[in-house]
Amino acid sequence: MARRRFWRHPNEFKRMAVERFNNCQSIVALAKELGIQRRLLYKWRLGEREHLRLVLWTVVSQRSIATTPFEQTTESMTGMA
């Protein structure tokens, strides 16, 4: 039987913690205040950065697929570019 994953901290809490982590003076104090391990803050921040990078990559790749070289050439020949 497959084991179910259990998420202790909601995504909104993680986003709030990363936001505060990016603007705080003491990571140790923030981790103690939130009641979590310091390494979780680093892990969550890395995950957020990876997510943003993936979203950006997806948008850029979709844009490049939508505009094929043939369409670009046709637009430049007609003066619409």
N, C-alpha and C positions, 0 to 999 in steps of 0.2 A: 504494500500500500504506500502511495506517495506521501511524503511528509509535506505538511502545509507550512508555508513561510509565515512568520509572525513579525509584523512591523510594529515596533514599540513606539516610535515617534512618527506622528503624522507629517505629511509633506509640508504643510503650512508651517509647522514648528521648525522643520529643517531649513526652510527658506528664511524664516525670521532669524534663526541662529547664524546662518551664513552671512546675512546682511549685517548683523551686529559684529560678527567675526571680522568682516572686511573693514569695519570702522572703529575697532576697539584698540585700546592700548595694551591690555593684558589678556592674552588668550587663556592663561591659567585661571584668572579670576572669572572670566566669562564661563568657562567650562564648569567651574564650581557653582556659579550662580544658577546655571541651567541644569545642573545635576547630571552632567554627561562627561564622558572621557574626552580629553583634549584631542586625541587622534580622530574622534568622530567628526569634530569640526573640520579638520583637514580633509577627511574622506568625503564629507558632504560638499565642501567647497570644490574639490576636484570633480566630483560627480556633476555639480552644477555647471562647471566650465566645459566638461565633455558634452553635456546636453546642449549647451549654447553653440558649441562648435559644430555639433551634428545638425542642429537646426539651420545654422548658417550654410553649411555645406549642402544641405538638401535644397534650400532656396536657390543657391547659386547653380547647382546642377540642373534643377528644373528650368531655370531661366535659359541655360545654355542648350538644353534639349528643345525648348520651345522655339528658339531662334537658330535654325540650321544655317550652315554656310550658304546654301542656295538662296534662302530668303534674304540674307544679308547682301549677297551679290545683286539680287534683283532690286532691292531697295536702293542701293548705291547707284545702279544704272539708271533708275527712274528719277533720281534726285530727291527721293523722299527721306534719305538718311540724315 
